[in-house]
Amino acid sequence: LHFIKDDIERAARELKINKPRFRPRCPWTKGSMERSFGFQNTGLVHMLPGSTMSNAVERKDYDDDALDGSRLKRSDFEALLDIFICHVANAGLSKGLGVIRGVGDVPLRVWNEKAARHPSGPLPPPDLFVALCGEWEMRTIQNNGITWDYIVYECPELIRLITHPEHRNAREGGKGTLYRVCRDPNDLGRLYVENPYEPGRPVIVVPATRAHARYADGLHRYVHRVVVEKARERVSEELDFDTLMRVRD
């Protein structure tokens, strides 16, 4: 269901991607994709120890003891999958390709031939990609910047937002203006804030304040969550940033 939410629709429009919607439980409308999944299953996945198969009837005859022989790390499986896609699936003959169906052609050769005639545009900038695909919330901008999970972010570019005529301050009555703020779960050292007042809604990169940068740069969201939980066990009053630093150290 996450593929049909507003986030994906919005990102597809921004990146100029056409995202068709297929009817549920109608696999014949996307045969190429279903065939690709089937080929990966029969050609690789179900040949590995511990596979539970994909058919309910076959699963009834599955030997539970076979799981004891399955010792495969995720990184090992990803390496096998890369080899299978690049050197087996895309390098072998596919009967669904070619001028005459059934005769076939090599997917990699067909791809390279068409790619040479249709050069692709430049990739989207990394800041835009994170702003579209990262974790996001609607947040206000305070005088000291933006605070998210005890980390404060600030930069001079935020002044353009809070001084805009359409910006509303909560202290002046009513609710303050909310801005779409994103962060990369793999690196909490910076935020990505959309500027709704300019065409194209450009993204402003807002780093953590100097006092918080040593803690936040390169910090994974999960690690930060664990630090906060451990810090709360140590102190009963409101958490301060010095406590978070001591717990992380």
Secondary structure, 3 states (H helix, E strand, C coil): CHHHCHHHHHHHHHCCCCCCCCCCCCHHHHHHHHHHHHHHHHHCHHHCCCCCCCCHHHHHCCCHHHHHHCCCCHHHHHHHHHHHHHHHHCCCCECCCCCCCCCCECHHHHHHHHHHHCCCCCCCCHHHHHHHHCEEEEECCECCEEEECCEEECCCCHHHHHCCCCCCCHHHCCCCCCEEEEEECCEEEEEEEECCCCCCCCEEEEEECHHHHHHHCCCCHHHHHHHHHHHHHHCCCCCCHHHHHHHHC
